[in-house]
Amino acid sequence: MKHRHKVAFSLTSLIGLNLISSLVVFDEANATPPRTPDKSVNCEILVVGGGLSGVATAYEGLLAGRTVCLTEITDWLGGQISAQGTSALDERPTQRALKFYSRGYLELRNRIGRKYGKLNPGDCWVSESCFLPRDAHAILAQMLKDAEKQGKGKLQWFPNTVIKDLEIAADGKIINSAIAIQHQPAKDAPPLNTFTLSQTIEDAYRYENSSRFTKTILRFIPKATKEDAPKWYVVDASETGEIIALADVPYRLGIDARSYLEPSASSANNDPYCPQGFTYTFAMEATKEPQPQTMPAFYPEYAPYFSYELKRLANFDLVFTYRRIWSPNKGKSAKFGGVSFTAPTPGDISMQNWTWGNDYRPGTAQDNLIYTRQQLQATGQLEPGGWMGGLRTETLRKAEENALSFYYWLVAGITDSQLGDGVKQQQPNNRFVTGLNSPMGTMHGLSKYPYMREGRRIIGRSSWGQAEGFSIGEIDISRRDYNDEYYSKTLPADMYRRLRAAVAGLEAISVIDGKVPPDKAMRRTRSTIFPDAVGIGHYAIDFHPCMVNSPPEAPGNTEHPGERRGAGQAYPFQIALRAMIPQKIDNLLVGGKSIATSHIAAAAYRVHSFEWSSGAAAGTVASFALKNAIAPYQLVDDLPKQELQLEALKRLLQQNGNPTAFPDTSIFNENWDNWK
């Protein structure tokens, strides 16, 4: 065996918290357990990460009668819609109108509606459903309890828990066990969620007890099964791809090099330091009277960054109602920039998630949040017992300051970095909402964990047409017109020909043979159809680009040039099983944002319903593999030849109400333009 790794703070008191923390450095305290594990826990499916993908994995595993262990670094289930605060469902109109979603996601939507008596208690305009993050956790917890009872499975839920180490078999193919650390408040220490993530994350990954936390060391092991069957599956549903980094399987970060599969890439070379920005969300409440607003000491450092971004968005009421999550009283009808909405009224609560606001967008090796493999090696995190979460703590701290500063800018700021002077007006009739019973459930008022748009993305195993490893690329989903002369002028001739052949649909062979000139080939009007599709998604390719200089908030800083070229509408798309199977390790599956997609494709494969669909697939695949004594890679290793067990898996998914394709999906049906 081998190891691989109701009291509320005022904003004034919050600003006084000590947010200083250092970079992670490997040391013996990180590596050496202070004692043997306190408890061993048997699992058939170990799910790492309690976001929507992880919850969906557990949901389907429980319905299949499996013993599921579910870990989460925070104490809330739901990820995006709870601990990360982005409780506004990102959906496309056509898919929503058809209610064409996984069964668990439909149940979630139904329960939100039943909880409030309507699907949109916030009366927001970004979505048809905006609600309170704290309620999302409670709804999902009950859904898992009900699934456990219905399927006769067993759920073992471990909040406040991180994976510290993996025990991998000598041949490197099987995860035999996982060591985890669960923390609770130490005696006489403040309650959980008093301090920000940057203040606690390094403590959470250390074995020893501290003044804040008492630790329990857990060892997750397979549940006993038949000797000739795989014993368990581990599913990485974490927000940043923690397990794929810890297991050291191949993955990518940030921008991919320009290629015929990724023709709109903003760089000719890989840039692992430039993933999409991440966001600490917060809640603010409209008040009848002006509130005292105290400027954070660090505000001048971040103020040069903030902006409404576009003139058509330069209206406070528009921004407030965009992701309003609670609106007990209906306001007057209003309109700005072509958008109709109801004006805020006292008591309304808005969740903020704004690109030129609380988005934090580092893009250099000096400040990137998610460490690359080389950075992990340099900090000792790939040494036995050295794993500390793989994030730069200092960048978390600065993102927290940036979010707090953005609130102050919204209520008291008078500058605008993109639109100039005279645009921003003060809005003192608002308060920053804090407290353990607040929407975010924290004493400091920020989300428990930042909203992550992009993490590490695995490179799948060698597949036909992709010998170096399977990945879903830009051209598999984008509606972009590649007749744009940018592509013929920017791409090398051979790359351009391969691009046009790849998107030519039924004319592809003619382009390859030279019978049809590349610029004369008709563009297919659908996404790539994958024979191993196990889930679905639909969303625009939506970018929050990294910034050029360090730090991101530096005056005059700009977005990475060309990053938004890849943005735009996408066709309804599929989740290929090959995108969920990493190289090297046979009992590891990947869900959520860490599946094998390119940087551009990941900008669409990141929203709520996709996360659920990928998790539903992971839970079903793991259960199917256990039942049939087959490893997931064996379901796809003979493609494009017929795979009978893959077909049985797809039938099971569909019978269970987890669609693998959109209506009328066929290579002969190219009338997808009506999908909005």
C-alpha positions as CSV (number, residue, x, y, z in Angstrom):
1,M,0.0,0.0,0.0
2,K,1.0,3.6,-0.4
3,H,-0.3,6.9,0.9
4,R,-1.0,9.9,-1.2
5,H,-1.6,12.0,-0.4
6,K,-28.8,34.5,17.4
7,V,-26.0,36.9,17.9
8,A,-25.0,39.0,14.9
9,F,-21.8,40.9,14.2
10,S,-22.1,44.4,13.0
11,L,-20.0,45.2,9.9
12,T,-17.8,47.3,12.1
13,S,-16.9,44.4,14.3
14,L,-16.5,42.1,11.4
15,I,-13.9,44.4,9.9
16,G,-11.9,44.2,13.1
17,L,-11.5,40.4,12.7
18,N,-8.0,39.3,12.1
19,L,-8.0,38.0,8.5
20,I,-4.3,37.5,8.2
21,S,-3.1,34.0,7.3
22,S,-0.1,32.6,5.6
23,L,0.5,30.4,2.6
24,V,0.4,26.7,3.1
25,V,3.8,25.2,3.8
26,F,4.4,21.5,4.3
27,D,5.5,20.5,7.8
28,E,5.5,17.5,10.0
29,A,2.3,18.7,11.8
30,N,0.4,18.5,8.5
31,A,1.8,15.1,7.7
32,T,1.9,13.0,10.9
33,P,-1.4,11.9,12.4
34,P,-1.4,12.6,16.2
35,R,-3.1,9.2,16.8
36,T,-4.7,6.3,14.9
37,P,-8.1,7.0,13.4
38,D,-10.8,7.5,16.0
39,K,-13.4,5.7,13.8
40,S,-13.6,3.5,10.7
41,V,-16.6,4.0,8.5
42,N,-17.7,1.4,5.9
43,C,-19.1,2.8,2.5
44,E,-20.1,1.4,-0.8
45,I,-19.9,4.9,-2.3
46,L,-17.8,7.6,-0.7
47,V,-18.8,11.0,-2.0
48,V,-16.4,13.9,-1.4
49,G,-18.2,17.2,-1.6
50,G,-21.8,18.0,-0.5
51,G,-22.6,20.4,-3.4
52,L,-25.4,19.6,-5.8
53,S,-23.4,17.0,-7.7
54,G,-22.5,15.3,-4.4
55,V,-26.0,15.4,-3.1
56,A,-27.3,14.0,-6.4
57,T,-24.8,11.2,-6.3
58,A,-25.9,10.3,-2.8
59,Y,-29.6,10.6,-3.7
60,E,-29.3,8.1,-6.5
61,G,-27.1,5.8,-4.5
62,L,-29.6,5.8,-1.6
63,L,-32.5,5.1,-4.0
64,A,-30.4,2.1,-5.3
65,G,-30.1,0.8,-1.7
66,R,-26.4,1.6,-1.3
67,T,-24.5,2.6,1.8
68,V,-23.3,6.2,1.0
69,C,-20.8,8.2,2.9
70,L,-21.0,12.0,2.1
71,T,-18.4,14.5,3.3
72,E,-18.5,18.3,3.1
73,I,-16.1,21.0,4.3
74,T,-19.0,23.2,5.5
75,D,-22.0,22.1,7.5
76,W,-24.5,22.7,4.7
77,L,-25.6,20.5,1.8
78,G,-26.2,22.1,-1.5
79,G,-23.0,23.9,-2.5
80,Q,-24.0,26.5,-5.1
81,I,-27.5,27.0,-3.6
82,S,-26.6,27.0,0.0
83,A,-23.0,27.2,1.4
84,Q,-21.9,29.2,-1.7
85,G,-24.9,31.4,-1.5
86,T,-25.9,31.4,-5.2
87,S,-29.5,30.4,-4.6
88,A,-30.8,31.5,-8.0
89,L,-31.2,28.6,-10.4
90,D,-29.4,29.1,-13.7
91,E,-31.7,27.6,-16.3
92,R,-32.4,28.0,-20.0
93,P,-36.0,28.9,-21.1
94,T,-36.7,25.9,-23.4
95,Q,-35.4,23.3,-21.0
96,R,-37.3,24.9,-18.1
97,A,-40.5,25.1,-20.1
98,L,-40.3,21.3,-20.8
99,K,-39.2,20.6,-17.3
100,F,-36.7,18.3,-18.9
101,Y,-34.4,17.6,-15.9
102,S,-33.2,14.8,-13.7
103,R,-35.8,13.5,-11.3
104,G,-34.0,14.7,-8.2
105,Y,-33.6,18.2,-9.6
106,L,-37.3,18.3,-10.5
107,E,-38.0,17.2,-6.9
108,L,-35.8,20.0,-5.6
109,R,-37.6,22.6,-7.6
110,N,-41.0,21.2,-6.5
111,R,-39.9,21.3,-2.8
112,I,-38.7,24.9,-3.1
113,G,-42.2,25.8,-4.5
114,R,-43.9,24.0,-1.7
115,K,-41.7,25.6,1.0
116,Y,-42.6,29.1,-0.1
117,G,-45.9,28.6,-1.9
118,K,-44.1,29.8,-5.0
119,L,-40.9,29.0,-6.9
120,N,-39.6,32.6,-6.7
121,P,-40.0,34.0,-3.2
122,G,-37.3,36.6,-4.1
123,D,-39.1,37.9,-7.1
124,C,-35.7,38.1,-8.9
125,W,-35.3,38.6,-12.6
126,V,-32.2,36.6,-13.3
127,S,-34.1,33.3,-12.8
128,E,-37.6,31.9,-12.2
129,S,-36.4,30.7,-8.8
130,C,-34.5,32.8,-6.2
131,F,-34.7,31.7,-2.5
132,L,-32.8,31.7,0.8
133,P,-29.6,29.6,1.0
134,R,-30.3,28.4,4.5
135,D,-33.6,26.8,3.3
136,A,-31.8,25.0,0.5
137,H,-29.8,22.9,3.0
138,A,-32.9,21.9,4.9
139,I,-34.7,20.9,1.7
140,L,-31.8,18.8,0.5
141,A,-31.3,17.1,3.9
142,Q,-35.0,16.0,3.9
143,M,-34.7,14.8,0.3
144,L,-31.8,12.5,1.2
145,K,-33.7,11.2,4.3
146,D,-36.6,10.4,2.0
147,A,-34.4,8.7,-0.6
148,E,-32.8,6.6,2.2
149,K,-36.1,5.4,3.4
150,Q,-37.5,4.8,-0.1
151,G,-34.5,2.9,-1.5
152,K,-33.6,1.2,1.8
153,G,-30.1,2.6,1.6
154,K,-28.0,4.0,4.3
155,L,-26.7,7.6,4.5
156,Q,-23.7,8.5,6.6
157,W,-23.4,12.3,6.5
158,F,-20.1,14.0,7.6
159,P,-20.3,17.8,7.7
160,N,-17.3,19.9,8.6
161,T,-15.1,17.1,7.1
162,V,-12.2,17.2,4.7
163,I,-10.2,14.3,3.1
164,K,-6.6,14.4,4.2
165,D,-5.0,11.4,2.7
166,L,-5.7,8.4,0.4
167,E,-4.4,4.9,0.6
168,I,-3.8,3.7,-3.0
169,A,-3.0,0.1,-3.9
170,A,0.6,-0.7,-5.0
171,D,-0.4,-0.9,-8.6
172,G,-1.9,2.6,-8.4
173,K,-5.3,1.5,-9.7
174,I,-7.5,1.4,-6.6
175,I,-8.2,3.7,-3.7
176,N,-8.3,1.3,-0.7
177,S,-9.2,3.9,2.0
178,A,-9.4,7.5,2.7
179,I,-8.4,9.4,5.9
180,A,-10.5,12.4,6.8
181,I,-10.6,15.0,9.5
182,Q,-13.9,16.2,11.0
183,H,-13.9,19.3,13.2
184,Q,-16.2,20.7,15.8
185,P,-15.9,23.8,18.1
186,A,-13.4,23.3,20.8
187,K,-14.5,23.8,24.4
188,D,-15.2,27.5,25.1
189,A,-14.5,28.4,21.4
190,P,-17.0,30.4,19.3
191,P,-19.5,28.4,17.2
192,L,-18.8,27.2,13.7
193,N,-19.3,29.8,11.0
194,T,-18.0,32.6,13.3
195,F,-14.8,32.9,11.3
196,T,-14.2,33.2,7.6
197,L,-12.9,30.3,5.5
198,S,-9.5,31.9,5.2
199,Q,-9.2,31.9,8.9
200,T,-10.1,28.3,9.4
201,I,-9.2,26.3,6.3
202,E,-5.6,25.5,7.3
203,D,-6.7,24.4,10.7
204,A,-9.4,22.2,9.2
205,Y,-6.7,20.2,7.3
206,R,-4.4,19.7,10.3
207,Y,-4.6,16.6,12.4
208,E,-4.0,18.2,15.8
209,N,-6.7,19.9,17.9
210,S,-6.6,23.7,18.2
211,S,-8.0,26.5,20.2
212,R,-10.9,26.6,17.7
213,F,-11.5,23.0,16.8
214,T,-11.6,19.5,18.2
215,K,-10.8,17.0,15.6
216,T,-12.1,13.5,14.9
217,I,-9.9,11.3,12.6
218,L,-12.0,9.1,10.3
219,R,-10.9,6.3,8.0
220,F,-13.3,5.5,5.2
221,I,-13.1,1.9,4.0
222,P,-15.1,-0.3,1.6
223,K,-18.1,-2.1,2.8
224,A,-17.5,-5.9,2.6
225,T,-18.8,-7.4,-0.7
226,K,-18.1,-10.4,-2.8
227,E,-14.4,-11.1,-3.2
228,D,-14.5,-10.9,-7.0
229,A,-16.4,-7.5,-7.1
230,P,-15.1,-4.0,-6.8
231,K,-15.6,-3.1,-3.2
232,W,-16.5,0.6,-3.4
233,Y,-16.3,3.7,-5.5
234,V,-15.0,7.2,-4.6
235,V,-16.7,10.1,-6.2
236,D,-14.9,13.5,-6.4
237,A,-17.8,16.0,-6.3
238,S,-15.7,18.7,-4.6
239,E,-15.7,22.2,-5.8
240,T,-12.1,22.4,-7.0
241,G,-11.2,18.8,-7.8
242,E,-9.5,18.0,-4.5
243,I,-9.4,14.2,-4.9
244,I,-8.1,14.2,-8.5
245,A,-5.3,16.5,-7.2
246,L,-4.6,14.4,-4.2
247,A,-4.7,11.1,-6.2
248,D,-2.4,12.8,-8.7
249,V,-4.4,11.8,-11.8
250,P,-3.9,13.9,-15.0
251,Y,-6.0,17.2,-15.1
252,R,-6.0,20.7,-16.5
253,L,-6.5,24.1,-15.0
254,G,-7.3,27.4,-16.6
255,I,-7.0,28.2,-20.3
256,D,-6.4,25.4,-22.8
257,A,-4.1,25.9,-25.8
258,R,-5.8,27.0,-29.0
259,S,-6.7,24.0,-31.1
260,Y,-9.4,22.9,-33.6
261,L,-11.4,21.6,-30.6
262,E,-10.9,24.9,-28.8
263,P,-10.6,27.5,-31.6
264,S,-11.7,30.5,-29.6
265,A,-9.1,29.9,-26.9
266,S,-7.5,33.2,-25.8
267,S,-4.0,31.8,-25.8
268,A,-1.8,29.7,-28.1
269,N,-0.5,27.9,-25.0
270,N,-2.0,26.6,-21.8
271,D,-2.4,29.1,-18.9
272,P,-3.2,27.2,-15.7
273,Y,-3.3,30.4,-13.7
274,C,-6.3,31.8,-15.4
275,P,-9.5,30.0,-14.5
276,Q,-12.8,31.8,-14.1
277,G,-13.2,34.1,-11.2
278,F,-14.8,33.0,-7.9
279,T,-17.1,34.8,-5.6
280,Y,-17.9,35.3,-1.9
281,T,-21.6,36.1,-2.0
282,F,-23.4,38.0,0.8
283,A,-26.9,39.2,1.6
284,M,-28.1,42.8,2.0
285,E,-31.5,44.0,3.2
286,A,-33.4,47.0,2.1
287,T,-34.4,49.3,5.0
288,K,-36.9,52.1,5.5
289,E,-34.3,54.4,7.1
290,P,-30.7,55.1,6.3
291,Q,-28.2,52.9,8.1
292,P,-24.8,53.7,9.5
293,Q,-22.2,52.5,7.0
294,T,-18.6,52.1,8.2
295,M,-15.9,52.0,5.6
296,P,-13.6,49.0,5.9
297,A,-10.0,50.0,6.5
298,F,-9.0,48.0,3.4
299,Y,-11.7,49.6,1.2
300,P,-9.4,52.0,-0.7
301,E,-7.3,49.0,-1.9
302,Y,-10.4,47.5,-3.7
303,A,-12.4,50.5,-4.6
304,P,-10.7,51.0,-8.0
305,Y,-12.1,47.7,-9.2
306,F,-15.8,48.1,-8.7
307,S,-18.2,49.0,-11.5
308,Y,-21.8,48.5,-12.8
309,E,-19.8,47.4,-15.9
310,L,-22.3,48.5,-18.6
311,K,-24.5,51.6,-18.9
312,R,-27.6,49.5,-19.3
313,L,-26.9,47.9,-15.9
314,A,-26.0,51.2,-14.1
315,N,-29.0,51.2,-11.7
316,F,-28.9,50.1,-8.1
317,D,-32.5,48.8,-8.0
318,L,-31.7,46.8,-11.1
319,V,-28.7,45.2,-9.4
320,F,-30.5,44.7,-6.1
321,T,-33.4,42.9,-7.7
322,Y,-31.3,40.8,-10.1
323,R,-30.7,38.1,-7.5
324,R,-33.2,39.2,-4.8
325,I,-33.8,36.1,-2.7
326,W,-36.6,37.3,-0.4
327,S,-39.4,39.8,-1.2
328,P,-42.3,39.7,1.3
329,N,-44.0,42.8,-0.1
330,K,-44.5,43.5,-3.8
331,G,-42.9,46.8,-4.9
332,K,-43.9,49.1,-7.7
333,S,-43.2,48.2,-11.3
334,A,-40.0,49.6,-12.7
335,K,-37.9,49.4,-15.8
336,F,-34.3,50.1,-16.7
337,G,-32.0,49.1,-19.5
338,G,-34.9,47.2,-21.1
339,V,-35.4,45.1,-18.0
340,S,-38.7,45.1,-16.2
341,F,-38.7,44.4,-12.4
342,T,-40.5,45.3,-9.2
343,A,-38.6,47.9,-7.2
344,P,-37.1,47.0,-3.8
345,T,-39.2,47.6,-0.6
346,P,-38.0,47.5,3.0
347,G,-37.5,43.9,4.1
348,D,-36.3,42.7,0.7
349,I,-33.1,40.7,0.8
350,S,-30.7,40.6,-2.1
351,M,-27.8,38.1,-2.7
352,Q,-24.9,39.8,-4.5
353,N,-22.8,38.0,-7.2
354,W,-21.4,40.6,-9.6
355,T,-18.6,40.4,-12.1
356,W,-17.0,43.8,-11.4
357,G,-18.0,43.5,-7.8
358,N,-17.5,40.6,-5.4
359,D,-16.1,38.4,-8.2
360,Y,-12.4,37.9,-7.4
361,R,-10.4,37.1,-10.5
362,P,-6.7,36.4,-10.0
363,G,-4.9,35.2,-13.0
364,T,-1.1,35.0,-12.3
365,A,1.2,32.5,-10.6
366,Q,1.5,35.0,-7.7
367,D,-2.1,35.0,-6.7
368,N,-4.0,32.1,-8.4
369,L,-6.4,30.4,-5.9
370,I,-6.3,26.8,-7.1
371,Y,-2.7,25.5,-6.9
372,T,-1.3,23.7,-10.0
373,R,0.4,20.4,-9.7
374,Q,3.8,22.1,-9.7
375,Q,2.7,24.5,-6.9
376,L,1.3,21.5,-4.9
377,Q,4.7,19.8,-5.2
378,A,6.5,23.0,-4.2
379,T,4.4,23.4,-1.1
380,G,4.7,19.7,-0.1
381,Q,1.0,19.0,-0.6
382,L,1.7,15.8,-2.6
383,E,3.9,14.4,0.1
384,P,2.3,11.7,2.3
385,G,0.0,13.5,4.7
386,G,0.9,16.9,3.3
387,W,-2.5,17.7,1.7
388,M,-3.9,21.0,2.9
389,G,-6.8,21.5,0.4
390,G,-4.8,22.8,-2.5
391,L,-5.9,26.5,-2.3
392,R,-4.0,29.7,-1.6
393,T,-5.2,31.0,1.7
394,E,-4.0,34.5,1.1
395,T,-6.2,34.7,-2.1
396,L,-9.2,33.5,-0.1
397,R,-8.5,36.3,2.5
398,K,-8.3,39.0,-0.2
399,A,-11.5,37.8,-1.9
400,E,-13.2,38.1,1.5
401,E,-12.0,41.7,1.8
402,N,-13.0,42.4,-1.8
403,A,-16.6,41.2,-1.1
404,L,-16.9,43.3,2.1
405,S,-15.6,46.3,0.2
406,F,-18.1,45.7,-2.6
407,Y,-20.9,46.0,-0.1
408,Y,-19.6,49.3,1.0
409,W,-19.2,50.5,-2.6
410,L,-22.9,49.6,-3.3
411,V,-24.2,51.6,-0.4
412,A,-21.6,54.4,-0.1
413,G,-19.4,54.4,-3.2
414,I,-19.4,57.2,-5.8
415,T,-16.8,55.8,-8.3
416,D,-17.1,53.4,-11.2
417,S,-14.0,51.9,-12.8
418,Q,-15.6,51.2,-16.2
419,L,-18.2,53.9,-16.6
420,G,-16.4,56.9,-15.0
421,D,-17.6,59.6,-12.5
422,G,-21.2,60.7,-12.1
423,V,-22.7,57.2,-12.5
424,K,-22.6,55.7,-9.0
425,Q,-25.0,57.1,-6.4
426,Q,-25.0,56.3,-2.7
427,Q,-27.7,53.9,-1.3
428,P,-27.6,54.2,2.5
429,N,-31.0,52.5,3.1
430,N,-29.5,49.0,3.2
431,R,-27.8,46.8,5.8
432,F,-25.3,44.0,5.6
433,V,-27.0,40.8,6.9
434,T,-25.1,38.7,9.4
435,G,-25.7,36.0,12.0
436,L,-26.0,32.3,12.3
437,N,-29.7,32.5,11.4
438,S,-29.1,34.8,8.5
439,P,-29.5,33.7,4.9
440,M,-25.8,32.8,4.7
441,G,-25.7,31.3,8.1
442,T,-22.5,33.0,9.2
443,M,-21.6,35.5,11.8
444,H,-19.4,37.4,9.3
445,G,-22.2,37.5,6.6
446,L,-20.2,36.1,3.7
447,S,-21.0,32.7,2.2
448,K,-19.5,29.8,4.0
449,Y,-17.5,28.9,0.9
450,P,-16.9,30.9,-2.3
451,Y,-18.9,30.2,-5.4
452,M,-16.5,28.3,-7.6
453,R,-17.1,28.5,-11.4
454,E,-14.1,26.4,-12.4
455,G,-11.8,23.9,-10.7
456,R,-9.4,21.2,-11.8
457,R,-10.7,19.3,-14.8
458,I,-9.7,15.8,-15.4
459,I,-8.3,14.5,-18.7
460,G,-10.2,11.4,-19.6
461,R,-8.7,8.1,-20.8
462,S,-7.5,7.6,-24.4
463,S,-10.5,7.4,-26.7
464,W,-11.1,7.1,-30.4
465,G,-10.3,10.5,-31.9
466,Q,-8.6,11.7,-28.7
467,A,-5.6,9.5,-28.2
468,E,-4.1,11.9,-25.5
469,G,-7.2,11.7,-23.4
470,F,-10.9,12.4,-23.7
471,S,-12.4,15.9,-23.2
472,I,-15.5,17.8,-24.2
473,G,-14.5,20.9,-26.1
474,E,-15.8,24.2,-27.2
475,I,-17.0,22.9,-30.6
476,D,-19.0,20.1,-29.0
477,I,-21.5,22.6,-27.7
478,S,-21.0,26.1,-29.0
479,R,-23.5,27.8,-31.4
480,R,-20.7,30.1,-32.7
481,D,-20.4,30.8,-36.4
482,Y,-17.0,29.6,-37.4
483,N,-17.4,31.4,-40.8
484,D,-16.2,34.4,-38.9
485,E,-13.0,35.4,-40.7
486,Y,-11.2,35.5,-37.3
487,Y,-10.9,31.7,-37.5
488,S,-9.6,31.5,-41.0
489,K,-7.1,34.2,-40.4
490,T,-6.0,33.2,-36.9
491,L,-5.8,29.4,-37.1
492,P,-3.1,27.6,-39.1
493,A,-4.6,26.1,-42.3
494,D,-4.5,22.5,-41.1
495,M,-6.1,23.5,-37.8
496,Y,-8.8,25.5,-39.6
497,R,-9.6,22.5,-42.0
498,R,-9.9,20.2,-39.0
499,L,-12.2,22.7,-37.2
500,R,-14.5,23.0,-40.2
501,A,-14.6,19.2,-40.7
502,A,-15.4,18.7,-37.0
503,V,-18.4,21.0,-37.1
504,A,-19.6,19.9,-40.6
505,G,-22.0,17.2,-39.4
506,L,-22.9,14.9,-42.2
507,E,-20.4,16.7,-44.6
508,A,-17.4,16.0,-42.4
509,I,-16.0,13.2,-44.6
510,S,-16.3,15.4,-47.7
511,V,-14.3,18.1,-46.0
512,I,-11.6,15.7,-44.9
513,D,-11.3,14.2,-48.4
514,G,-11.1,17.7,-49.9
515,K,-14.3,17.3,-51.9
516,V,-15.9,20.3,-50.0
517,P,-13.8,23.4,-49.3
518,P,-13.7,24.1,-45.5
519,D,-15.4,27.5,-45.8
520,K,-18.2,26.0,-47.9
521,A,-19.2,23.2,-45.5
522,M,-22.5,23.6,-43.7
523,R,-22.2,24.1,-40.0
524,R,-24.1,21.5,-38.0
525,T,-26.8,23.0,-35.8
526,R,-26.6,20.8,-32.8
527,S,-24.1,19.7,-30.1
528,T,-22.0,16.6,-30.4
529,I,-23.9,13.4,-29.7
530,F,-22.0,11.1,-27.4
531,P,-22.8,7.3,-27.5
532,D,-21.9,7.1,-23.8
533,A,-24.1,10.0,-22.7
534,V,-25.2,9.6,-19.1
535,G,-26.6,13.0,-18.4
536,I,-27.6,16.4,-19.9
537,G,-27.2,20.1,-19.4
538,H,-28.0,23.4,-21.1
539,Y,-26.6,26.9,-20.4
540,A,-24.8,29.6,-22.2
541,I,-21.0,29.7,-22.3
542,D,-20.7,32.4,-19.6
543,F,-17.3,33.9,-18.7
544,H,-16.0,35.8,-15.7
545,P,-12.4,36.1,-17.0
546,C,-9.3,36.4,-14.9
547,M,-7.5,39.7,-14.7
548,V,-4.1,40.4,-16.4
549,N,-2.2,41.8,-13.5
550,S,-1.7,41.0,-9.9
551,P,-3.5,41.8,-7.7
552,P,-6.8,41.6,-9.5
553,E,-8.1,44.8,-7.9
554,A,-5.1,46.9,-9.1
555,P,-6.2,50.3,-10.6
556,G,-6.6,50.1,-14.4
557,N,-6.4,46.3,-14.5
558,T,-8.0,44.6,-17.4
559,E,-9.5,41.2,-18.2
560,H,-7.4,38.6,-20.0
561,P,-7.5,39.6,-23.7
562,G,-9.7,37.4,-25.8
563,E,-11.3,35.4,-23.0
564,R,-14.8,36.5,-23.9
565,R,-14.5,35.4,-27.5
566,G,-15.4,31.9,-26.5
567,A,-18.6,33.2,-24.7
568,G,-22.0,32.9,-26.3
569,Q,-24.9,30.6,-26.7
570,A,-24.7,26.8,-26.6
571,Y,-26.8,24.0,-27.9
572,P,-28.3,21.6,-25.3
573,F,-25.5,19.2,-24.5
574,Q,-24.7,15.8,-23.0
575,I,-22.5,14.5,-20.3
576,A,-20.3,11.7,-21.7
577,L,-19.4,8.9,-19.3
578,R,-15.8,9.1,-20.6
579,A,-15.7,12.7,-19.1
580,M,-16.3,11.3,-15.6
581,I,-13.6,8.6,-15.7
582,P,-10.1,9.7,-14.8
583,Q,-6.9,8.1,-15.9
584,K,-5.0,5.6,-13.7
585,I,-7.5,4.9,-10.9
586,D,-10.3,2.5,-11.6
587,N,-12.6,3.1,-8.7
588,L,-12.7,6.9,-8.9
589,L,-15.5,8.8,-10.6
590,V,-15.7,12.6,-11.1
591,G,-18.9,14.7,-11.0
592,G,-19.6,18.4,-11.1
593,K,-17.2,21.0,-12.5
594,S,-14.2,18.6,-12.5
595,I,-15.4,16.4,-15.4
596,A,-13.3,16.3,-18.5
597,T,-14.2,19.6,-20.3
598,S,-12.2,22.3,-21.8
599,H,-11.9,25.8,-20.3
600,I,-14.5,27.2,-22.7
601,A,-16.9,24.2,-22.4
602,A,-16.6,24.4,-18.6
603,A,-18.1,27.8,-18.7
604,A,-21.4,26.1,-19.6
605,Y,-20.9,22.8,-17.8
606,R,-21.1,24.5,-14.3
607,V,-24.6,25.4,-13.4
608,H,-27.2,23.9,-11.1
609,S,-29.1,21.4,-13.3
610,F,-25.9,20.1,-14.9
611,E,-24.3,19.5,-11.5
612,W,-27.3,17.5,-10.5
613,S,-27.4,15.5,-13.7
614,S,-23.7,14.7,-13.4
615,G,-24.2,13.6,-9.8
616,A,-27.2,11.5,-10.7
617,A,-25.0,9.8,-13.3
618,A,-22.2,9.2,-10.9
619,G,-24.5,7.6,-8.3
620,T,-26.1,5.4,-10.9
621,V,-22.9,4.4,-12.5
622,A,-21.3,3.5,-9.2
623,S,-24.3,1.4,-8.1
624,F,-24.5,-0.3,-11.5
625,A,-20.8,-1.1,-11.5
626,L,-21.0,-2.6,-8.0
627,K,-24.0,-4.7,-8.9
628,N,-22.5,-6.0,-12.2
629,A,-18.9,-6.3,-11.0
630,I,-17.6,-4.1,-13.7
631,A,-15.4,-1.1,-13.6
632,P,-16.8,2.1,-15.3
633,Y,-14.0,2.3,-17.8
634,Q,-15.0,-1.2,-19.1
635,L,-18.4,0.3,-20.2
636,V,-16.7,2.5,-22.7
637,D,-13.3,0.9,-23.6
638,D,-14.6,-0.7,-26.9
639,L,-16.4,2.4,-28.2
640,P,-17.3,3.2,-31.0
641,K,-18.2,-0.5,-31.1
642,Q,-21.5,-1.5,-29.4
643,E,-21.2,-1.8,-25.6
644,L,-24.1,-3.9,-24.3
645,Q,-23.6,-3.1,-20.6
646,L,-23.4,0.6,-21.4
647,E,-26.7,0.4,-23.2
648,A,-28.2,-1.3,-20.1
649,L,-26.8,1.5,-17.9
650,K,-28.4,4.1,-20.2
651,R,-31.7,2.3,-20.1
652,L,-31.5,2.3,-16.3
653,L,-30.8,6.0,-16.1
654,Q,-33.8,6.8,-18.4
655,Q,-36.1,4.5,-16.6
656,N,-35.2,6.2,-13.4
657,G,-36.1,9.6,-14.8
658,N,-32.5,10.8,-15.4
659,P,-32.4,11.7,-19.1
660,T,-29.3,11.1,-21.2
661,A,-30.4,13.0,-24.3
662,F,-32.7,15.9,-25.2
663,P,-35.9,15.2,-27.2
664,D,-35.3,14.3,-30.9
665,T,-31.6,13.9,-30.5
666,S,-30.3,12.4,-33.7
667,I,-27.4,13.0,-36.1
668,F,-30.1,13.5,-38.8
669,N,-32.0,16.1,-36.8
670,E,-30.2,19.4,-37.1
671,N,-33.1,21.6,-36.3
672,W,-31.9,22.7,-32.9
673,D,-32.1,26.5,-33.4
674,N,-35.3,26.7,-31.4
675,W,-33.5,25.7,-28.2
676,K,-33.0,29.0,-26.4
